[in-house]
Amino acid sequence: MRAQSLLCPTEAGLYCPEGGFHIDPLRPVERALITHAHSDHARSGHGAVMATAETLDIMRLRMGPDFAAATQIAAGPQRIGGVEVDFHPAGHVLGSSQISVTAGDCRIVVSGDYARAPNPSCAPFEPVDCDVFVTEATFGLPVFRFPDPASQIAKLIASMDEFPDRPHLIGAYALGKAQHVLALMRQAGYDAPIAIHGGLQAICDYYIAQGVALGELIPATADQVPAQLVLAPPSAFASLWVQRFRDPVIGFASGWMAVRARARQRGVELPLIISDHVDWPSLTATLSELAPAEVWVTHGAEDGVMRWCEMAQIPARPLRLVGYEDEAE
């Protein structure tokens, strides 16, 4: 079977005619396979959803118990219509997966969002042999070369040591990034209580229940928060909540902090370049490692990846699915 017949882009997203399902559809469909629970990939209103147990749990937490008419846990290879599907760890957030779709001698792997740097808060990326690899390109330009995450945590701890009387308020997205930063802090040996905004509580509690070591967390709700380090979703920094902290050091954890202009626009004093996506060297190394017959590119800087594939003599095509946006991460 030709790859273009196995999966094809439609207005609702990538569609498999042989299996009668969409992958990360943009609108409600009869049957959806979901790579992970970020809102640009996981939406409510589908007839049936297949995903990892963790992704389904997080979708319930974020969307309510009735986010889909029916759900099915992805557990090993399964037949759907005339194809075999399987879910493989993507290294992005807890429960995140690449989805392989196989029919005859053709296998396509849809990576969703993925990362190759070690992340103590989720399972690592699993390379899967394939004929076609669908890659994200969130940071798909040579300028994006991320430092070791441990160096960014060391930078945060050094700032806390230098300014012991100033609370450090770090912006981190509620699913994945906040838990990533917390787990890295604990891995670095920081064992003091860390305060978290209420918007992070439910997902942090779920990660802890799944065995991810986040240490002692306390609510950042009192007028006097007894912790030097406070994590909050970015939206909290535009609210009155932030005014309870006197002379805070404002930080933000994101791959986008590699762009100095973005840090300045946000008023970030302490930019932390910590990403849950592949940077340029990791993305291109992954394509070299997998050596697929073809690459499909979506979610981000497609032109940069297309050019690299041209130089590497790997056929490539942009998907440019309407409605898919660069993840704020």
Stockholm file with secondary structure:
# STOCKHOLM 1.0

chainA/1-329         MRAQSLLCPTEAGLYCPEGGFHIDPLRPVERALITHAHSDHARSGHGAVMATAETLDIMRLRMGPDFAAATQIAAGPQRIGGVEVDFHPAGHVLGSSQISVTAGDCRIVVSGDYARAPNPSCAPFEPVDCDVFVTEATFGLPVFRFPDPASQIAKLIASMDEFPDRPHLIGAYALGKAQHVLALMRQAGYDAPIAIHGGLQAICDYYIAQGVALGELIPATADQVPAQLVLAPPSAFASLWVQRFRDPVIGFASGWMAVRARARQRGVELPLIISDHVDWPSLTATLSELAPAEVWVTHGAEDGVMRWCEMAQIPARPLRLVGYEDEAE
#=GR chainA/1-329 SS CCHHHHSEEETTEEEETTTTEEESCSSCCSEEECSCCSTTTCCSCEEEEEECHHHHHHHHHHHCTTSEEEEEECCSCEEETTEEEEEEECSSSTTCEEEEEEETTEEEEECCSCCCSCCTTSCCCCCCCCSEEEEEETTCSTTCCCCCHHHHHHHHHHHHHHCTTSCEEEECCTTTHHHHHHHHHHHTTCCSCEEECHHHHHHHHHHHHTTCCCCCEEETTSSSCSCSEEEECGGGGGSGGGGGSSSCEEEEESGGGGSHHHHHHHTCSEEECCCSSCCHHHHHHHHHHHCCSEEEEEEECHHHHHHHHHHTTCCEEECCCTTCCCCCC
#=GC SS_cons         CCHHHHSEEETTEEEETTTTEEESCSSCCSEEECSCCSTTTCCSCEEEEEECHHHHHHHHHHHCTTSEEEEEECCSCEEETTEEEEEEECSSSTTCEEEEEEETTEEEEECCSCCCSCCTTSCCCCCCCCSEEEEEETTCSTTCCCCCHHHHHHHHHHHHHHCTTSCEEEECCTTTHHHHHHHHHHHTTCCSCEEECHHHHHHHHHHHHTTCCCCCEEETTSSSCSCSEEEECGGGGGSGGGGGSSSCEEEEESGGGGSHHHHHHHTCSEEECCCSSCCHHHHHHHHHHHCCSEEEEEEECHHHHHHHHHHTTCCEEECCCTTCCCCCC
//
